[in-house]
């Protein structure tokens, strides 16, 4: 046999191989919160996605922390669950130490500190905290991933936030409306706006849908949960 060496031998090690560790994912979904005169609404859908795949149709993003506070988290679902466990544990420590539940205002500050402590490897979780303060007035706090926060009247977060936030600014905050002064909405009207916002968002955002969990927080009353069906496709 003739010994014919290849003129251009292929070196299997000549092509670099990328080794990559990606600790985060974005699991989609949308949350919003509205603060009223004597109530607060926190709502989120239940669809959890990765890319074009639906992982779960019943994966809530909003959780009751106390009778005065509910948190909604968007971003990486696993980080949201871990953060919720941390907050639950710290709330228990506070109750054992002080023999009372933590107020919504104090919880808002604690959440900011908890997120900031992880700033070098942050929870990929964008939180909206809603509840009623010591005076019984509705309060909404929105956060970035490392704990910067502010108190607002209404806030949307998640994959459809760009669709819902302008709607809330107009219908709840009464921004950019001529001859219209701001006034707190009645609870029934706020619930209708929440349902309309999510119904509209599901038509345009593939990561939002299936079911809507609406938490209603009022002073000296148990937190109420309403479930509203959304588009399944």
C-alpha positions as a Markdown table, in Angstrom:
| # | Residue | x | y | z |
|---|---|---|---|---|
| 1 | Unk | 0.0 | 0.0 | 0.0 |
| 2 | Unk | 1.1 | 3.5 | -0.7 |
| 3 | Unk | 1.8 | 5.7 | 2.2 |
| 4 | Unk | 0.1 | 9.0 | 1.3 |
| 5 | Unk | 0.1 | 11.4 | 4.2 |
| 6 | Unk | -2.7 | 14.1 | 4.2 |
| 7 | Unk | -1.6 | 17.3 | 2.8 |
| 8 | Unk | -3.7 | 19.3 | 5.3 |
| 9 | Unk | -4.1 | 17.1 | 8.4 |
| 10 | Unk | -6.9 | 18.2 | 10.7 |
| 11 | Unk | -5.9 | 18.8 | 14.2 |
| 12 | Unk | -8.8 | 17.9 | 16.5 |
| 13 | Unk | -7.5 | 20.2 | 19.1 |
| 14 | Unk | -7.1 | 23.3 | 16.8 |
| 15 | Unk | -10.7 | 24.5 | 17.3 |
| 16 | Unk | -11.2 | 26.1 | 20.7 |
| 17 | Unk | -14.0 | 24.6 | 22.9 |
| 18 | Unk | -16.0 | 27.0 | 25.0 |
| 19 | Unk | -16.7 | 25.9 | 28.5 |
| 20 | Unk | -19.4 | 28.1 | 30.0 |
| 21 | Unk | -21.3 | 28.1 | 33.2 |
| 22 | Unk | -24.5 | 30.2 | 33.1 |
| 23 | Unk | -26.0 | 30.4 | 36.7 |
| 24 | Unk | -29.1 | 32.4 | 35.7 |
| 25 | Unk | -32.2 | 32.0 | 33.6 |
| 26 | Unk | -35.2 | 34.2 | 32.8 |
| 27 | Unk | -38.4 | 32.3 | 33.4 |
| 28 | Unk | -40.7 | 35.0 | 32.2 |
| 29 | Unk | -44.0 | 36.0 | 33.6 |
| 30 | Unk | -45.4 | 39.3 | 34.8 |
| 31 | Unk | -46.4 | 40.9 | 38.1 |
| 32 | Unk | -48.0 | 44.2 | 39.2 |
| 33 | Unk | -49.0 | 46.0 | 42.3 |
| 34 | Unk | -51.4 | 48.9 | 43.0 |
| 35 | Unk | -51.7 | 50.8 | 46.3 |
| 36 | Unk | -55.0 | 52.4 | 47.3 |
| 37 | Unk | -56.2 | 54.4 | 50.2 |
| 38 | Unk | -56.8 | 51.4 | 52.4 |
| 39 | Unk | -55.8 | 48.4 | 50.4 |
| 40 | Unk | -53.0 | 47.0 | 48.2 |
| 41 | Unk | -53.3 | 44.6 | 45.3 |
| 42 | Unk | -50.5 | 42.3 | 44.2 |
| 43 | Unk | -51.1 | 40.2 | 41.1 |
| 44 | Unk | -49.0 | 37.8 | 39.0 |
| 45 | Unk | -49.6 | 35.2 | 36.4 |
| 46 | Unk | -48.6 | 31.5 | 36.8 |
| 47 | Unk | -46.8 | 30.6 | 33.6 |
| 48 | Unk | -43.1 | 29.6 | 33.9 |
| 49 | Unk | -41.1 | 29.5 | 30.7 |
| 50 | Unk | -37.6 | 29.0 | 29.3 |
| 51 | Unk | -37.3 | 30.3 | 25.8 |
| 52 | Unk | -40.2 | 28.9 | 23.8 |
| 53 | Unk | -40.8 | 26.1 | 26.2 |
| 54 | Unk | -43.4 | 26.2 | 29.0 |
| 55 | Unk | -42.0 | 24.5 | 32.1 |
| 56 | Unk | -45.2 | 24.9 | 34.2 |
| 57 | Unk | -48.6 | 26.4 | 33.9 |
| 58 | Unk | -49.2 | 26.6 | 37.6 |
| 59 | Unk | -46.0 | 28.2 | 39.0 |
| 60 | Unk | -46.9 | 31.2 | 41.2 |
| 61 | Unk | -44.7 | 34.3 | 41.4 |
| 62 | Unk | -46.5 | 36.1 | 44.2 |
| 63 | Unk | -46.3 | 34.9 | 47.8 |
| 64 | Unk | -47.9 | 35.9 | 51.1 |
| 65 | Unk | -45.3 | 36.9 | 53.6 |
| 66 | Unk | -47.6 | 38.2 | 56.4 |
| 67 | Unk | -51.1 | 39.5 | 56.8 |
| 68 | Unk | -49.8 | 42.9 | 55.7 |
| 69 | Unk | -47.3 | 42.0 | 53.0 |
| 70 | Unk | -47.2 | 40.1 | 49.7 |
| 71 | Unk | -44.2 | 39.8 | 47.5 |
| 72 | Unk | -44.0 | 39.2 | 43.7 |
| 73 | Unk | -40.8 | 38.1 | 42.0 |
| 74 | Unk | -39.8 | 37.9 | 38.4 |
| 75 | Unk | -36.6 | 36.7 | 36.8 |
| 76 | Unk | -35.0 | 33.4 | 37.7 |
| 77 | Unk | -37.6 | 31.3 | 39.5 |
| 78 | Unk | -35.1 | 29.3 | 41.6 |
| 79 | Unk | -33.6 | 32.4 | 43.0 |
| 80 | Unk | -37.0 | 33.7 | 43.8 |
| 81 | Unk | -37.9 | 30.6 | 45.8 |
| 82 | Unk | -34.5 | 30.8 | 47.6 |
| 83 | Unk | -35.1 | 34.5 | 48.5 |
| 84 | Unk | -38.6 | 33.7 | 49.7 |
| 85 | Unk | -37.2 | 31.0 | 52.1 |
| 86 | Unk | -34.7 | 33.5 | 53.4 |
| 87 | Unk | -37.3 | 36.1 | 54.0 |
| 88 | Unk | -39.6 | 33.6 | 55.8 |
| 89 | Unk | -36.8 | 32.6 | 58.1 |
| 90 | Unk | -36.0 | 36.2 | 59.0 |
| 91 | Unk | -39.6 | 37.0 | 59.6 |
| 92 | Unk | -39.8 | 34.1 | 62.1 |
| 93 | Unk | -36.7 | 35.3 | 63.9 |
| 94 | Unk | -38.2 | 38.7 | 64.2 |
| 95 | Unk | -41.4 | 37.4 | 65.6 |
| 96 | Unk | -39.6 | 35.2 | 68.2 |
| 97 | Unk | -37.5 | 38.2 | 69.2 |
| 98 | Unk | -40.2 | 40.9 | 69.3 |
| 99 | Unk | -43.4 | 38.9 | 69.8 |
| 100 | Unk | -45.1 | 40.6 | 66.9 |
| 101 | Unk | -45.2 | 40.5 | 63.1 |
| 102 | Unk | -42.9 | 42.7 | 61.1 |
| 103 | Unk | -44.6 | 45.7 | 59.5 |
| 104 | Unk | -44.7 | 46.2 | 55.8 |
| 105 | Unk | -42.4 | 49.3 | 56.0 |
| 106 | Unk | -39.8 | 47.3 | 58.0 |
| 107 | Unk | -40.0 | 44.4 | 55.7 |
| 108 | Unk | -39.4 | 46.7 | 52.7 |
| 109 | Unk | -36.1 | 47.8 | 54.3 |
| 110 | Unk | -35.1 | 44.2 | 55.3 |
| 111 | Unk | -35.7 | 43.0 | 51.7 |
| 112 | Unk | -33.4 | 45.8 | 50.4 |
| 113 | Unk | -30.6 | 44.8 | 52.9 |
| 114 | Unk | -31.1 | 41.1 | 52.0 |
| 115 | Unk | -30.7 | 41.8 | 48.3 |
| 116 | Unk | -27.7 | 44.1 | 48.8 |
| 117 | Unk | -25.9 | 41.5 | 50.9 |
| 118 | Unk | -25.8 | 39.3 | 47.8 |
| 119 | Unk | -24.7 | 42.1 | 45.4 |
| 120 | Unk | -21.5 | 40.3 | 44.3 |
| 121 | Unk | -23.5 | 37.2 | 43.2 |
| 122 | Unk | -27.1 | 38.6 | 43.3 |
| 123 | Unk | -30.4 | 36.9 | 43.3 |
| 124 | Unk | -31.6 | 37.3 | 39.8 |
| 125 | Unk | -35.0 | 38.3 | 41.1 |
| 126 | Unk | -36.8 | 41.6 | 40.5 |
| 127 | Unk | -39.2 | 42.1 | 43.4 |
| 128 | Unk | -42.4 | 44.1 | 43.9 |
| 129 | Unk | -43.5 | 44.2 | 47.5 |
| 130 | Unk | -47.1 | 45.3 | 48.3 |
| 131 | Unk | -48.9 | 45.7 | 51.6 |
| 132 | Unk | -50.4 | 48.2 | 54.0 |
| 133 | Unk | -48.3 | 50.3 | 56.4 |
| 134 | Unk | -48.9 | 51.1 | 60.1 |
| 135 | Unk | -51.6 | 53.7 | 59.1 |
| 136 | Unk | -53.5 | 51.2 | 57.0 |
| 137 | Unk | -52.5 | 52.9 | 53.7 |
| 138 | Unk | -51.5 | 50.9 | 50.7 |
| 139 | Unk | -47.8 | 50.7 | 49.9 |
| 140 | Unk | -45.9 | 49.4 | 46.9 |
| 141 | Unk | -42.1 | 49.0 | 46.8 |
| 142 | Unk | -40.2 | 48.1 | 43.7 |
| 143 | Unk | -36.6 | 46.8 | 43.6 |
| 144 | Unk | -33.8 | 46.0 | 41.3 |
| 145 | Unk | -31.6 | 42.9 | 41.7 |
| 146 | Unk | -29.3 | 44.5 | 44.3 |
| 147 | Unk | -31.7 | 46.2 | 46.6 |
| 148 | Unk | -32.3 | 49.7 | 45.4 |
| 149 | Unk | -36.0 | 50.5 | 46.0 |
| 150 | Unk | -38.6 | 53.2 | 46.1 |
| 151 | Unk | -42.2 | 53.5 | 47.2 |
| 152 | Unk | -44.8 | 54.0 | 44.4 |
| 153 | Unk | -48.5 | 54.0 | 43.8 |
| 154 | Unk | -48.3 | 51.3 | 41.0 |
| 155 | Unk | -45.7 | 49.2 | 39.4 |
| 156 | Unk | -45.4 | 46.4 | 36.8 |
| 157 | Unk | -42.5 | 44.0 | 36.6 |
| 158 | Unk | -41.6 | 41.1 | 34.3 |
| 159 | Unk | -41.8 | 40.2 | 30.6 |
| 160 | Unk | -44.9 | 42.3 | 29.9 |
| 161 | Unk | -44.1 | 45.3 | 32.1 |
| 162 | Unk | -43.4 | 47.5 | 29.1 |
| 163 | Unk | -47.0 | 46.8 | 28.0 |
| 164 | Unk | -48.7 | 47.2 | 31.4 |
| 165 | Unk | -46.8 | 50.1 | 33.0 |
| 166 | Unk | -48.0 | 52.8 | 30.6 |
| 167 | Unk | -51.6 | 51.5 | 31.1 |
| 168 | Unk | -51.1 | 51.8 | 34.9 |
| 169 | Unk | -49.5 | 55.2 | 34.6 |
| 170 | Unk | -52.6 | 56.4 | 32.8 |
| 171 | Unk | -55.5 | 54.6 | 34.5 |
| 172 | Unk | -54.1 | 54.5 | 38.1 |
| 173 | Unk | -51.6 | 57.3 | 38.4 |
| 174 | Unk | -53.6 | 59.6 | 36.0 |
| 175 | Unk | -50.4 | 60.8 | 34.3 |
| 176 | Unk | -50.6 | 62.6 | 31.0 |
| 177 | Unk | -54.3 | 63.3 | 31.4 |
| 178 | Unk | -55.6 | 66.8 | 30.9 |
| 179 | Unk | -57.9 | 68.3 | 33.6 |
| 180 | Unk | -57.6 | 65.2 | 35.7 |
| 181 | Unk | -56.4 | 65.1 | 39.3 |
| 182 | Unk | -55.0 | 62.0 | 41.0 |
| 183 | Unk | -57.4 | 60.2 | 43.3 |
| 184 | Unk | -57.2 | 56.7 | 44.8 |
| 185 | Unk | -59.3 | 54.2 | 43.0 |
| 186 | Unk | -62.0 | 52.1 | 44.7 |
| 187 | Unk | -60.9 | 48.5 | 45.2 |
| 188 | Unk | -63.5 | 47.1 | 42.7 |
| 189 | Unk | -62.2 | 49.5 | 40.0 |
| 190 | Unk | -58.6 | 48.6 | 40.7 |
| 191 | Unk | -59.3 | 44.8 | 40.4 |
| 192 | Unk | -61.0 | 45.5 | 37.0 |
| 193 | Unk | -57.9 | 47.3 | 35.8 |
| 194 | Unk | -55.6 | 44.5 | 37.0 |
| 195 | Unk | -57.7 | 41.9 | 35.0 |
| 196 | Unk | -57.9 | 44.1 | 31.9 |
| 197 | Unk | -54.1 | 44.7 | 32.1 |
| 198 | Unk | -53.3 | 41.0 | 32.2 |
| 199 | Unk | -55.9 | 40.1 | 29.6 |
| 200 | Unk | -54.4 | 42.6 | 27.2 |
| 201 | Unk | -50.8 | 41.5 | 28.0 |
| 202 | Unk | -51.4 | 37.9 | 27.3 |
| 203 | Unk | -52.4 | 38.8 | 23.7 |
| 204 | Unk | -48.9 | 40.2 | 23.0 |
| 205 | Unk | -46.5 | 38.4 | 25.4 |
| 206 | Unk | -46.0 | 34.7 | 25.0 |
| 207 | Unk | -44.4 | 34.4 | 28.5 |
| 208 | Unk | -47.5 | 35.6 | 30.3 |
| 209 | Unk | -50.7 | 33.5 | 30.7 |
| 210 | Unk | -52.5 | 30.5 | 32.1 |
| 211 | Unk | -53.9 | 31.9 | 35.4 |
| 212 | Unk | -53.8 | 35.2 | 37.4 |
| 213 | Unk | -53.4 | 35.3 | 41.1 |
| 214 | Unk | -54.7 | 38.5 | 42.7 |
| 215 | Unk | -53.8 | 39.1 | 46.4 |
| 216 | Unk | -55.8 | 41.8 | 48.2 |
| 217 | Unk | -54.2 | 43.2 | 51.4 |
| 218 | Unk | -56.2 | 45.3 | 53.9 |
| 219 | Unk | -55.5 | 46.4 | 57.4 |
| 220 | Unk | -56.8 | 44.0 | 60.2 |
| 221 | Unk | -58.2 | 41.6 | 57.6 |
| 222 | Unk | -56.8 | 38.3 | 56.3 |
| 223 | Unk | -55.1 | 38.4 | 52.9 |
| 224 | Unk | -57.6 | 37.5 | 50.1 |
| 225 | Unk | -56.6 | 35.5 | 47.1 |
| 226 | Unk | -58.6 | 35.6 | 43.8 |
| 227 | Unk | -57.8 | 33.4 | 40.8 |
| 228 | Unk | -58.7 | 34.5 | 37.3 |
| 229 | Unk | -58.1 | 32.4 | 34.2 |
| 230 | Unk | -56.0 | 33.8 | 31.3 |
| 231 | Unk | -55.1 | 32.6 | 27.8 |
| 232 | Unk | -53.6 | 29.1 | 27.7 |
| 233 | Unk | -51.9 | 29.5 | 24.3 |
